[in-house]
Amino acid sequence: MIPLSGYVLRSVSSCGTTVPLFNIAATSRYSSLAAKNSAAYGQTWERGSISERRSILQPPQRSLSLFGPEKSVAAPDFKNRWSMALPAFITHLCIGAPYAWSAMSGPLSKDLGFVCSAAEDWSMTAATFPMSILFAFHGVSAALAGKWQMKVGQRASIAAAAACFGGGFLLSALGVMSHNLYLVYLGYGVLGGIGLGLSYTPPIQALIEWFPDKKGLASGLTIMGFGSGALLFAPAANALMSKFSTLPTYLGSSIQTVTENGRLFAEVGGKLTEVVYANAADLAKLSYTGLQEGFYVVGSGNTGAAMTLAAIGVGYTMAMMASAFALKRPHPSYKVEGVKIPATAASSNNVHTDNMFKLPQFYYLGAVLTCVASGGMGLIGVAKPLMSEVFSGVLPTVVTAAFASSFILMLSCGNLGGRLAWAAMSDKLGRRPTFHLFTFGSIGIYAALPTIVNQVIEQQSVASLMMFCGMSVTAISIFGGVYSILPAYESDLFGTKYVGANHGKMLLFSSTAAILGPATFLSLRDGSEKSAIADLVAKIDPTKFVEKFGSDVSMLDKLVETKTVTLAKLMEIAPPGTIDPTPFLYHSSFYSIAGALGVAAVCHSLIKPVDPKWYEKVENTK
């Protein structure tokens, strides 16, 4: 019988890590039991610390809760690892929905006006911001919740995520119904972001433990769900909004109106009622049928956005909760039948996670992530309205509302394909060359997009439009590839031991990009719009301006603020031959992203191997 005094019982998982279970004092009556358990469950004995040697053997504490950590572990005889891929995929399919948020931002910016934005409607920037908040809280919650997730297990973690993510949709639906923007921010942004952060890592970790011989496949199966989320959300949202929507009250194409404080009013039922005017350019951006050019009563229609968010929120909650109960980690005794997993020593080149903020490599790599992700999130955040604004006036028969929605799906396919294809390519090229390709290649893509837009406008070329779509998809594939390869790149630089915690810290840069990207993209676009409006007004006859809007040019700022004056409406009274500036509004955004990616390329070239003084010292255990 072996002496067990001062040793710690550790469970060896299928991926080679050891977890302390309980300690053994110098008590001979547990020796045979320990030896038997060690043989049966693949457990090993290691000498513990002084405090561990003084502890007394205690039986494992089992929770009676449905969400206890032991509920996350499969039974010893459960071997069907492929069945675990489905709940992992479904969880990521749900939380991948935010990449299609631009399907909602357009309707939210016209929630009251329906056919076009009314004075009290939210701006496109405000309607896009929930996505930024969500991804910001994704990074923060992932960085802060790592230790808690290890303690409670993936069932409790994913169940909590389901409540937050689905509940965020429901709270945002309430915000839309009450026209309270801050409820939308709190619901979809804060709660949804926390749900995303809590549910992103556990399915990946669980599936990798089930497939120690196919770790790349395991992570790929899960991440494929995340990249596919927009492919489900966009068509579902469009179908539900079509089902729940009601058309606004149409007053006619020519009625008497008055302008007060920049808003249009008409007499309806004996009282003045706010109205909006929709022209052909406005209607071309909508997917509804039966609408005509003319005046509509503000608040008389319903885009169906609130009920759509509520319905999808309930569906995601149910799907994620079911996945939380179905997904389990393998039992400590689990081994892949017929496959021998070689035991590998832990890398000695590991940087402790507490030292990450002291390394220049951490900030250089974070700068690369911030710049690439800012461009990708900015483009994804405005995908549908960008396609409609830039191209619908030039190619109205091609760029319909349905085509704009399809553009979201194209970008989603690029995001999904990039996460898989670039990851495979990086294994052959190496992480550093692949990231060089990302940074320098993205500069060329974003810098070329304005030129391609000009070709579409000048030649009315469908081929150039397809080139724009292809270049955009390539840019988003790089965006997805960065996120897919980043953990492996971090392992190359900082070691594998703390890659989970280190990646959580790196996601703080992703949170920064989630705010900077869409905000910069839209603020530059808004600045271009204001400048274009001022230039157009300078060319328009003041008399025609008064006839069209009921106020003189001195009220321009107020008329723009209340959305009464828009580029599309100014073009109706502009002198013949005037070029519509709308297609060029995003040029400054594209050039700015290209400049930021130049900074990313410089930062990446500065990344060198970590100074060995930062490597964690390896302590041999007896």
C-alpha positions, -999 to +999 in steps of 0.1 A: +000+000+000+015+034-010+018+062+016-005+090+007+003+116+034+006+151+020-007+143-015-034+159-035-059+140-057-062+156-091-085+148-120-068+147-154-091+158-182-089+146-218-070+178-228-042+173-204-051+197-176-053+188-139-079+200-115-075+195-077-104+175-062-096+169-026-066+162-003-054+132+016-041+133+052-019+107+067-048+082+071-043+047+059-080+038+057-083+059+025-053+044+008-070+015-009-100+036-018-077+062-034-057+037-053-090+021-066-104+055-077-071+065-093-071+034-115-108+037-123-110+074-132-076+083-145-067+104-114-031+111-102-015+119-069+007+150-065+024+164-034+004+194-022+013+225-002+016+226+036-020+237+039-031+209+016-012+183+036-030+194+068-065+191+052-088+162+059-104+141+031-139+153+025-164+138+001-172+160-030-200+185-023-229+179-047-254+206-055-291+199-055-296+227-080-304+220-117-275+245-124-249+230-102-214+226-117-216+188-115-247+190-138-224+202-166-204+169-166-215+139-186-220+104-171-189+081-172-205+059-198-216+087-221-195+086-253-216+102-281-194+133-285-209+143-318-242+150-302-225+178-282-218+197-314-255+206-319-261+226-286-227+243-290-236+253-326-271+265-316-258+287-288-234+304-311-261+307-338-282+327-314-255+350-302-242+357-337-274+377-345-259+411-338-240+410-370-273+416-388-284+445-366-285+468-397-317+449-406-333+466-376-315+500-375-333+512-407-368+505-394-359+519-360-349+552-376-383+554-392-404+540-363-428+570-362-426+583-398-426+547-413-420+559-449-392+583-438-379+597-406-401+620-386-388+647-363-390+625-332-375+595-349-340+583-338-311+591-361-294+563-379-264+568-356-286+564-325-303+534-340-270+517-348-255+524-314-271+494-296-249+470-316-218+490-305-229+488-269-236+451-272-201+443-285-185+466-260-201+447-231-193+414-248-156+421-244-159+435-209-181+407-195-159+380-212-129+395-195-145+397-160-166+365-159-139+340-167-132+328-131-169+328-123-176+306-153-149+281-142-165+279-108-202+274-118-198+254-150-211+260-185-248+251-177-252+279-153-232+302-175-251+296-206-285+297-187-276+331-173-265+342-208-299+330-222-317+351-196-296+382-204-295+378-241-331+369-246-342+393-219-323+421-236-344+416-268-376+418-247-365+449-229-355+466-262-389+456-276-404+475-247-381+504-255-393+505-291-430+503-281-426+532-256-401+550-279-375+550-252-341+548-267-323+543-234-344+511-228-331+498-261-296+506-251-300+489-217-318+459-232-302+450-264-269+467-257-260+461-220-280+429-212-275+415-247-237+422-245-234+405-211-253+375-225-230+373-255-199+375-232-212+348-209-220+323-237-192+328-261-164+307-246-181+278-227-194+260-258-160+262-274-142+249-243-167+220-239-164+209-275-126+210-275-126+187-245-148+163-264-125+164-294-090+164-280-079+148-312-097+173-334-095+206-316-095+226-348-127+209-360-143+214-326-137+252-325-146+255-361-180+238-356-188+262-328-175+293-344-194+284-376-226+289-356-215+324-345-207+334-381-240+320-393-261+339-368-268+368-392-280+343-418-308+334-395-316+367-379-318+389-410-344+369-430-363+361-397-364+398-388-376+409-423-403+382-423-416+391-389-416+428-395-436+422-426-461+401-406-465+425-377-464+458-396-494+481-404-492+508-431-496+544-422-525+567-431-521+582-465-534+617-470-526+623-507-499+637-529-510+673-527-524+688-495-522+720-476-494+719-450-479+744-425-444+743-410-439+749-373-405+746-356-392+728-387-421+702-387-448+696-413-484+697-401-517+691-420-553+694-409-567+660-402-601+655-385-603+692-376-569+695-359-533+699-369-514+666-372-478+661-379-471+645-413-441+634-434-437+635-471-422+605-489-409+607-524-398+580-548-363+578-534-378+572-499-402+545-510-375+527-530-357+519-497-388+502-482-398+466-487-436+473-482-460+473-511-490+496-516-473+528-508-475+560-529-456+592-531-472+618-508-481+627-473-485+603-444-497+608-408-468+604-383-474+576-358-503+560-377-483+531-390-463+503-372-430+490-386-435+458-365-400+462-350-411+459-314-430+427-319-402+413-340-376+419-313-399+403-287-406+372-307-370+367-316-360+373-279-384+345-268-371+321-294-334+328-285-341+324-248-357+290-253-330+278-278-301+288-255-317+275-224-323+241-241-286+241-252-275+249-216-292+217-204-280+196-234-244+206-235-221+188-211-184+185-206-168+150-207-163+130-175-128+130-162-125+094-172-134+101-208-110+089-235-115+088-273-118+052-283-092+040-307-072+072-305-041+077-283-036+114-273+001+119-267+009+135-234+027+168-239+045+189-214+032+224-207+050+250-227+077+268-207+072+301-226+041+312-208+034+348-198+013+350-167-020+368-174-013+394-146+017+406-167-002+411-200-007+448-195+031+453-191+040+439-226+043+461-257+033+431-278-001+431-261-008+467-271+006+464-306-017+433-313-046+451-296-041+481-319-043+458-349-075+442-336-090+477-328-083+490-363-094+459-383-125+454-361-135+491-363-137+488-401-155+455-400-181+466-374-186+499-390-194+483-424-216+456-409-234+482-387-246+502-417-247+475-444-284+477-454-289+515-453-255+520-470-265+498-499-299+516-503-285+551-499-255+548-522-269+527-551-307+526-551-310+559-569-286+549-597-297+513-601-333+513-588-343+481-605-314+462-591-308+477-557-342+471-542-350+467-505-346+429-509-312+434-525-301+456-496-312+428-472-293+403-493-262+424-489-263+417-452-264+380-460-234+384-483-214+400-456-225+373-432-212+346-455-179+365-457-177+366-419-184+329-417-161+319-445-133+341-433-134+325-398-129+290-414-108+297-445-083+322-430-079+300-400-069+270-422-046+292-443-028+306-412-018+270-402+001+269-435+014+305-438+019+312-401+001+337-380+024+366-385+024+365-424-014+361-423-019+392-402+005+411-425-018+400-453-048+412-433-035+447-426-019+456-459-047+439-479-074+458-460-058+491-467-062+485-504-098+472-501-111+502-481-091+527-502-105+513-534-142+512-524-148+550-532-134+545-567-156+515-573-187+536-561-177+563-586-176+537-614-211+525-605-225+561-605-207+572-637-213+541-657-245+527-640-226+495-641-240+463-624-205+447-628-190+475-607-217+470-581-209+433-579-172+443-575-182+466-546-201+437-530-172+413-535-146+437-520-169+443-490-173+406-485-135+402-486-131+429-461-155+412-437-139+379-443-107+394-430-126+408-400-139+373-392-105+358-398-088+381-373-112+369-345-108+333-355-069+333-356-064+357-327-064+331-299-038+310-318-016+341-324-018+349-287-007+314-279+023+318-302+033+350-285+023+345-249+021+307-244-009+284-241-013+281-204-033+313-199-047+318-234-083+319-221-076+347-196-053+365-220-078+364-248-104+379-224-081+408-218-075+412-256-113+414-261-112+448-243-097+461-276-127+446-294-150+466-270-131+497-280-136+489-317-173+483-312-177+519-301-152+536-324-160+517-356-197+524-361-195+558-344-167+570-366-182+555-397-216+573-391-202+606-378-181+610-409-211+602-430-233+627-411-206+654-416-205+647-453-243+649-455-244+683-437-218+697-461-237+683-491-269+699-479-253+732-475-238+730-510-272+721-525-291+748-507-266+774-521-275+763-556-313+763-551-336+792-558-348+806-524-383+809-537-385+773-546-371+764-512-399+783-494-426+767-517-412+732-509-406+734-472-428+763-460-398+781-444-369+802-457-333+792-457-326+808-424-345+779-408-323+753-425-306+739-394-340+734-377-355+718-409-325+694-411-328+685-374-365+676-378-357+656-409-380+678-430-351+688-453-332+658-467-309+654-497-335+635-516-361+663-512-336+690-520-327+672-553-364+676-564-359+714-566-322+715-575-312+730-608-311+706-638-278+688-641-271+689-604-253+657-593-269+639-564-242+638-536-259+609-517-238+581-532-206+598-521-215+603-484-195+573-472-162+582-491-147+599-460-155+569-439-138+544-462-107+566-465-105+570-427-107+533-422-079+528-447-058+553-428-065+535-395-054+502-411-022+518-421-016+524-384-024+487-378+001+476-404+028+497-386+019+483-352+019+448-364+054+452-379+066+462-345+056+430-328+086+410-318+090+379-296+084+384-259+114+391-237+122+358-219+122+377-186+084+377-187+081+339-191+067+322-161+092+300-142+084+263-144+083+246-110+088+209-109+064+190-087+072+158-070 
